[in-house]
Amino acid sequence: MSNKKGRINIVYSTNPDYNYEYAQETTPETLSPEKQNLKVVLDTKQRAGKTVTLIQGFIGSEEDLKELAKLLKNKCGVGGSVKDGQILIQGAFKEKILAILHDNHYRAR
């Protein structure tokens, strides 16, 4: 039996030869670094007073976002994660991350 969750515009059909249309999952195409408009901010909300650096505004695939996060974590020598399309770097590294992004030709502020 096929997956019924992705069906479009149909609830049920009695026609045994009917082919259901399924929603196509598309991955967004990653923009080049020059076209990215990233925003780097420091944040302490809901983190028990600990400061993290957030990188927001990345447009592209999840794999490319994780690759950028890995680069930033390695250059800063700290941990971090990728959640909800943003990169979280542990600690206050705003200036260092801005320098790394500019060196890699990203537009960041």
C-alpha positions, 0 to 999 in steps of 0.5 A: 500500500502506498503512502496516502499523506502526500495526496493532492486534491483527492480524499478517496477514489473508487476507480481502481485505475486512478493515479493519485497526484503526490506533492513533490518535495523540492529542496531549495537551490543554494545561492552562491555566497555573494548572493547570500544575505546573512545576519549574525546576532548574539542571543541569550534568550531561553538559554540559561544566560549563556550567549550564543551567536546566531547566523540567520538568512541562509538560503539553500539546502540543509546539507550546505547549511550543515557544511557552513556550520561545520566550517564556522565551528572548526574555525572558532574551535567551539560547538554548535548546531543547526536548527530551524534554518539557522546556525547556533555557535556556542559563545560570543564570536560575532566579530570572528564569524563576520570575518570568516564569512567575509573571507569566504565571500558571504554577504553578512552584517 
